Amino acid sequence: PASVFLSQKPKSELVRTSLRLLTSSAYRLQSECRKALPAEPSPAPDIQLVTQQVIQCAYDIAKAAKQLVTITTKENNN
């Protein structure tokens, strides 16, 4: 989703902020998911902590997506 906005070089600071949240949260989500599958022989991850982090990342992604939809809808209606 972010590539659609990034290809247009958004002028709005709100759009840029939402895109930063979206992309940083997606990278964090990827990192947290990798922690759930540790390489041998490292110690097992704290699954509860990893799960909480994944939930937070998913929330941040949804929040950023909602912000983008709201901003885009308002801009298109003006």
PyRosetta script that sets phi, psi and omega in degrees:
from pyrosetta import init, pose_from_sequence

init()
pose = pose_from_sequence("PASVFLSQKPKSELVRTSLRLLTSSAYRLQSECRKALPAEPSPAPDIQLVTQQVIQCAYDIAKAAKQLVTITTKENNN")
pose.set_psi(1, -37.6)
pose.set_omega(1, -176.4)
pose.set_phi(2, -65.0)
pose.set_psi(2, -32.0)
pose.set_omega(2, -176.9)
pose.set_phi(3, -61.9)
pose.set_psi(3, -30.3)
pose.set_omega(3, 178.0)
pose.set_phi(4, -62.3)
pose.set_psi(4, -43.2)
pose.set_omega(4, -178.4)
pose.set_phi(5, -78.0)
pose.set_psi(5, -39.0)
pose.set_omega(5, -176.9)
pose.set_phi(6, -66.0)
pose.set_psi(6, -32.3)
pose.set_omega(6, 180.0)
pose.set_phi(7, -67.2)
pose.set_psi(7, -18.8)
pose.set_omega(7, -178.0)
pose.set_phi(8, -98.2)
pose.set_psi(8, -0.7)
pose.set_omega(8, -177.8)
pose.set_phi(9, 46.4)
pose.set_psi(9, 75.2)
pose.set_omega(9, -174.6)
pose.set_phi(10, -60.3)
pose.set_psi(10, 139.9)
pose.set_omega(10, 179.3)
pose.set_phi(11, -88.0)
pose.set_psi(11, -26.7)
pose.set_omega(11, -176.3)
pose.set_phi(12, -73.4)
pose.set_psi(12, 129.0)
pose.set_omega(12, 177.2)
pose.set_phi(13, -64.9)
pose.set_psi(13, -34.1)
pose.set_omega(13, 177.8)
pose.set_phi(14, -62.9)
pose.set_psi(14, -41.0)
pose.set_omega(14, 178.2)
pose.set_phi(15, -66.1)
pose.set_psi(15, -44.6)
pose.set_omega(15, 179.5)
pose.set_phi(16, -61.6)
pose.set_psi(16, -41.7)
pose.set_omega(16, 179.0)
pose.set_phi(17, -63.9)
pose.set_psi(17, -44.4)
pose.set_omega(17, 179.0)
pose.set_phi(18, -64.0)
pose.set_psi(18, -39.8)
pose.set_omega(18, 178.3)
pose.set_phi(19, -65.2)
pose.set_psi(19, -39.5)
pose.set_omega(19, 177.1)
pose.set_phi(20, -62.3)
pose.set_psi(20, -42.8)
pose.set_omega(20, 178.2)
pose.set_phi(21, -63.4)
pose.set_psi(21, -42.6)
pose.set_omega(21, -179.4)
pose.set_phi(22, -62.4)
pose.set_psi(22, -49.8)
pose.set_omega(22, -176.7)
pose.set_phi(23, -71.7)
pose.set_psi(23, -40.0)
pose.set_omega(23, 179.6)
pose.set_phi(24, -67.0)
pose.set_psi(24, -36.9)
pose.set_omega(24, 178.3)
pose.set_phi(25, -68.1)
pose.set_psi(25, -36.7)
pose.set_omega(25, 177.5)
pose.set_phi(26, -65.3)
pose.set_psi(26, -41.2)
pose.set_omega(26, 176.8)
pose.set_phi(27, -65.6)
pose.set_psi(27, -40.6)
pose.set_omega(27, 177.6)
pose.set_phi(28, -63.4)
pose.set_psi(28, -41.1)
pose.set_omega(28, 178.9)
pose.set_phi(29, -60.6)
pose.set_psi(29, -45.1)
pose.set_omega(29, 178.3)
pose.set_phi(30, -59.6)
pose.set_psi(30, -44.0)
pose.set_omega(30, -180.0)
pose.set_phi(31, -64.0)
pose.set_psi(31, -44.4)
pose.set_omega(31, -179.9)
pose.set_phi(32, -64.3)
pose.set_psi(32, -39.5)
pose.set_omega(32, 179.3)
pose.set_phi(33, -65.2)
pose.set_psi(33, -35.8)
pose.set_omega(33, 177.0)
pose.set_phi(34, -64.7)
pose.set_psi(34, -34.1)
pose.set_omega(34, 178.8)
pose.set_phi(35, -63.6)
pose.set_psi(35, -28.2)
pose.set_omega(35, -178.8)
pose.set_phi(36, -70.0)
pose.set_psi(36, -18.0)
pose.set_omega(36, 179.8)
pose.set_phi(37, -121.1)
pose.set_psi(37, 72.2)
pose.set_omega(37, -175.8)
pose.set_phi(38, -69.5)
pose.set_psi(38, 152.4)
pose.set_omega(38, 175.9)
pose.set_phi(39, -77.6)
pose.set_psi(39, 147.3)
pose.set_omega(39, 175.2)
pose.set_phi(40, -67.7)
pose.set_psi(40, 149.9)
pose.set_omega(40, -6.7)
pose.set_phi(41, -97.1)
pose.set_psi(41, 25.3)
pose.set_omega(41, -178.4)
pose.set_phi(42, -63.7)
pose.set_psi(42, 156.5)
pose.set_omega(42, -179.5)
pose.set_phi(43, -65.6)
pose.set_psi(43, 150.9)
pose.set_omega(43, 179.9)
pose.set_phi(44, -62.3)
pose.set_psi(44, 141.0)
pose.set_omega(44, 179.8)
pose.set_phi(45, -72.7)
pose.set_psi(45, 160.2)
pose.set_omega(45, 172.6)
pose.set_phi(46, -77.6)
pose.set_psi(46, 97.1)
pose.set_omega(46, -173.3)
pose.set_phi(47, -60.3)
pose.set_psi(47, -36.2)
pose.set_omega(47, 179.2)
pose.set_phi(48, -63.5)
pose.set_psi(48, -43.0)
pose.set_omega(48, 178.6)
pose.set_phi(49, -66.1)
pose.set_psi(49, -44.9)
pose.set_omega(49, 178.8)
pose.set_phi(50, -60.5)
pose.set_psi(50, -42.3)
pose.set_omega(50, 179.3)
pose.set_phi(51, -61.4)
pose.set_psi(51, -43.2)
pose.set_omega(51, 178.2)
pose.set_phi(52, -62.6)
pose.set_psi(52, -40.4)
pose.set_omega(52, 179.5)
pose.set_phi(53, -66.7)
pose.set_psi(53, -40.3)
pose.set_omega(53, 178.2)
pose.set_phi(54, -63.0)
pose.set_psi(54, -43.4)
pose.set_omega(54, 178.3)
pose.set_phi(55, -61.1)
pose.set_psi(55, -43.3)
pose.set_omega(55, 179.0)
pose.set_phi(56, -63.6)
pose.set_psi(56, -42.2)
pose.set_omega(56, 178.4)
pose.set_phi(57, -62.6)
pose.set_psi(57, -43.9)
pose.set_omega(57, 179.3)
pose.set_phi(58, -62.3)
pose.set_psi(58, -39.6)
pose.set_omega(58, 177.4)
pose.set_phi(59, -62.4)
pose.set_psi(59, -45.9)
pose.set_omega(59, -179.4)
pose.set_phi(60, -63.4)
pose.set_psi(60, -37.1)
pose.set_omega(60, 177.3)
pose.set_phi(61, -64.9)
pose.set_psi(61, -45.7)
pose.set_omega(61, 179.4)
pose.set_phi(62, -63.6)
pose.set_psi(62, -39.7)
pose.set_omega(62, 179.1)
pose.set_phi(63, -62.8)
pose.set_psi(63, -45.7)
pose.set_omega(63, 179.9)
pose.set_phi(64, -64.7)
pose.set_psi(64, -41.6)
pose.set_omega(64, 178.9)
pose.set_phi(65, -62.7)
pose.set_psi(65, -41.6)
pose.set_omega(65, 178.5)
pose.set_phi(66, -63.6)
pose.set_psi(66, -41.9)
pose.set_omega(66, 178.3)
pose.set_phi(67, -60.5)
pose.set_psi(67, -43.9)
pose.set_omega(67, -180.0)
pose.set_phi(68, -63.0)
pose.set_psi(68, -42.9)
pose.set_omega(68, 179.0)
pose.set_phi(69, -63.5)
pose.set_psi(69, -44.0)
pose.set_omega(69, -179.8)
pose.set_phi(70, -62.5)
pose.set_psi(70, -47.1)
pose.set_omega(70, -179.1)
pose.set_phi(71, -63.5)
pose.set_psi(71, -46.7)
pose.set_omega(71, -178.0)
pose.set_phi(72, -63.3)
pose.set_psi(72, -41.8)
pose.set_omega(72, 179.2)
pose.set_phi(73, -62.4)
pose.set_psi(73, -44.1)
pose.set_omega(73, 179.1)
pose.set_phi(74, -63.9)
pose.set_psi(74, -41.7)
pose.set_omega(74, -179.9)
pose.set_phi(75, -66.1)
pose.set_psi(75, -37.5)
pose.set_omega(75, -179.4)
pose.set_phi(76, -73.4)
pose.set_psi(76, -24.0)
pose.set_omega(76, 179.4)
pose.set_phi(77, -85.4)
pose.set_psi(77, -8.4)
pose.set_omega(77, 179.3)
pose.set_phi(78, -92.9)
pose.dump_pdb("model.pdb")
